[in-house]
Amino acid sequence: MPILLEMKNIHKVYPNGTAANRGVDLTVHEGEIHALVGENGAGKSTLMKILFGLEAPTDGTIEYKGQTVTFDGPRDAIKQGMGMVHQHFMLAPSLTVSENIVLGDEPKKGVFSMFRDRAKEFKEVEHLISTYGLKVNMQAKVESIPVGQKQRVEILKVLYRGAKLIILDEPTAVLTPQETDELFDSIKALVSQGHTIIFITHKLREVMQISNRITVLRAGKSIATLLTQETNQEEISRLMVGRDVLFRVDKIPAEPKDVVLAVRDLGALDDKGTLALKGVSFTIRGGEVLGIAGVEGNGQTELVEVITGLRKATTGEVRYQDKDLLAASVAEIRRMKVGHVPEDRQTAGASLTSSIAENLILDHYRNPDFKWGPFINKKKVKQFAKVMMDTFDVRAQNEETMAGALSGGNLQKVVVARELSKNPLLLIASQPTRGVDIGAIEFIHREIIKRRDGGAAVMVVSAELSEVMALSDRIIVLYDGEIVALLDNTPDLTEQEIGYYMLGIKKQELEATR
Amino acid sequence: MVWQTIWGQIVDLSLVAVLLRLMTPILLASLGGLISDIGGVINIGLEGLMLMSAFTSIAVGSSTGNWAVGVLAGVATSVLISYGMGFFSLKMKVDIIITGFAVNIFGSGFTIFLMSKIYGMTGNYSPTGAPRIPVVNIPFIEDIPVLGKLLSGHSLMVWIALLSVAFCMFLIYRTPYGVHLRSVGEAPYAAQSLGIPAKRIQYSALAWSGAFAGLAGAFMSNGLTNMFVKDMTAGTGFLALAVVLLGNRNPIGILLGSLIFGLASALATIVQTVPNSPIPSQFIQMIPYVVTIAALVFFALRNKRRLATMP
């Protein structure tokens, strides 16, 4: 296949001295699916910004269709037939699907082309939708369609502008497994129609599943370009991280002790007032990890919020040792050695405008150890923060760095450090490694298992089935607010098996108590 | 006595005339607020813009003897100040709310300052023989009993305000500019990533709001009354912002919202004219503002319910 794009020896040094790219080569052939992998901060985004003309490279050349090019901005890149689907959707929610697709390039009519030609707009969008089989209701408002369809709108947007080379930036981060499969079907369809795809991700399983070739970035350099069929996940992750990575969490068999948490017949409403939990019962013993599997939005969020005191229950009871958690306030629950890693670290897990040190003492600041009369003892806080940052490998300039300036992985380590530093007897970890890179995932998983071995009861909620399976001793599957399966995590339990329960195809007959 | 008077005005349709007149400044200002809000640069400074325009309009109008020149001067002043708001908020990155407040304080203070410096007046300035925005009498129709009173004899500005509703509908929903405006207000990065000049669009949104606030202000001094009184807008600019929310951020909703406020103001005006009214006039003057609070509470409750019933 002929070469479509060649980026040679790209360097990018920012004025503050940060070197984001330090010699990257990327060669993309026409009609291939080229995966660009690397940990957070490896320089993927910078490279794509340079390709798109959002940043000027300090050094290096870009050849596109055999010609050296320099882009002055996304407009130029778009004109040359490139399109980018951003990780965070660039859509206007109250506009319709078709309005979003043609935005900025609307078909016009009338005097001085003053008016929108909506008939032509609908015809062109309709044509695009049917050509590429990206099914979506073009008259619906974007705010009312599911995430998977929003992504199709993004893809249609770049296709409408005639993109031949399409860059997908972590497209599966927000998708359910089913939506991911649909996306992959669309990608294959695009390639068969002559498009070329650059697929940015750090999910290696997806890389193996969809790509033809892989370029690995590490610390701003391109480390290797591999043919997918000649490599495997272990090799790629070694190249990404720079050392061997354990995919299986090493753990000894659990030694369950007394029941720590007993949930009985729990019911709760979601934000819209519909019943999201319909009588859920389970127990967790000290020294075991209970995994909660399920497609997102089947009651996991509500379950975690009720147990941690953030949401009111409508029925049932939650007993923690001998206390009634439903009657306790959030502060009281936190004082009972309950650790909670919230699913969204940006809004619930950390205060982005506070420093790392402040975030680390967010729920210990009343502790007399950190106080000096009515004031906070800054010195002690600083010491504590330094120790925590060391233990949990938080990479930042110092403890005064704003939490908002940290990468996702580092911020998550701060949250996990805070929650583990009080030696919880019950740890509730919701999406503990979402958007976190491989090295940090391994670390967080090890820490969670360490607590289990120390006798804590752990509940892990994750949208990543592989994570639930790696960590849990027992797994319950939530579907539509009910527990549809309780499974022992034996080696012969497969993802397919759990998948059937997650989709509601299979259902166990469960006794209320176990 | 009070009810009889109101009923009498309803029957002889003069209530409609009063209502339309009092609705016009609110409607125009709300449309201005709407466009700025849709563009993501909500213009809190409508009140100050209206005052500046009201003063300029009557000053220029009376000195040239031409109402149209006066109105144009008022609108131009208002648009110019809006551009200034854009300079401070879009270029110098001052929060748009703060800029808006600054304009309100400036508008109130500066008009009083000019009035005392130029005309030596401190409370109000009422030039004799200042030209008014003309009244449109429609031939033939004005002689038809009911229809004549309904359609004929209104100020030109009333018609301009009503036509502006249609104009805004068209501008916002039927032109590429309108789609760009909406996208810039809601997802500025998305708009920019597609090459839409977000800043320029926001400047223009402010300019539109200035133009409409200018028309509203000019009408208050050159149509509704024939003078400039200090702080004569009396919160109309803020009522207009409430109407933007109440009208669900679309021109038709805003027309309905303005009608409600127009009605409240009209009732207040009529009741005030009743001799020996048992109700203290201060209470009557409260009506439009009480309606504002009631309407916003209603709006909030309705939104909450709708959120609860969403699928």
Interface residues (C-beta under 8 A of the other chain):
Chain A: G73 P74 R75 I78 M84 H86 F89 M90 L91 A92 P93 S94 L95 E99 N100 L103 G104 D105 E106 K108 M114 F115 R116 K157 K272 G273
Chain B: R174 T175 P176 V179 H180 R182 S183 E186 A187 Y189 A190 A191 S193 L194 G195 I196 L307 A308 T309 M310
